[in-house]
Amino acid sequence: MGIRGLQLYFTAGGRIYALDAQTGQQKWYQPLLNLVSAPVVDGRRNRI
């Protein structure tokens, strides 16, 4: 399986970012407010 269509997620500076795994281009970001714990990606349900 290649990396085409896959995204890489990471947090920094109070935001969560999604990058295109093939190109490294930022797809989107979202601010994270008042987090108690770090976000987790559920690949089976395509949710964060």
C-alpha positions as CSV (number, residue, x, y, z in Angstrom):
1,M,0.0,0.0,0.0
2,G,1.4,3.4,-0.9
3,I,0.9,6.7,0.8
4,R,-1.4,8.2,-1.8
5,G,-4.4,9.8,-0.2
6,L,-3.1,9.4,3.3
7,Q,-2.8,12.2,5.8
8,L,-0.3,12.9,8.6
9,Y,-1.7,14.5,11.7
10,F,0.3,16.4,14.4
11,T,-0.3,19.1,17.0
12,A,1.7,22.2,17.6
13,G,1.1,25.7,19.0
14,G,-2.4,24.8,20.2
15,R,-3.6,23.5,16.8
16,I,-4.0,20.2,15.1
17,Y,-2.7,20.0,11.5
18,A,-3.3,17.6,8.7
19,L,-0.7,17.2,6.0
20,D,-0.8,15.3,2.7
21,A,1.5,12.4,3.4
22,Q,2.8,12.3,-0.2
23,T,3.5,16.0,-0.8
24,G,3.8,17.4,2.7
25,Q,1.3,20.1,1.8
26,Q,-0.9,21.4,4.6
27,K,-4.5,20.2,4.1
28,W,-6.1,21.9,7.1
29,Y,-5.7,23.0,10.7
30,Q,-8.0,23.5,13.6
31,P,-7.5,25.2,16.9
32,L,-7.5,23.0,20.0
33,L,-9.1,24.8,23.0
34,N,-9.0,23.6,26.6
35,L,-7.7,20.1,25.9
36,V,-7.5,17.6,28.8
37,S,-5.5,15.1,26.7
38,A,-3.8,14.8,23.3
39,P,-6.1,14.1,20.3
40,V,-6.1,10.6,18.8
41,V,-6.9,9.5,15.2
42,D,-9.3,6.6,14.7
43,G,-8.4,5.3,11.3
44,R,-11.3,2.8,11.1
45,R,-13.9,5.5,11.6
46,N,-12.0,8.3,9.9
47,R,-12.4,10.5,13.0
48,I,-10.1,12.5,15.3
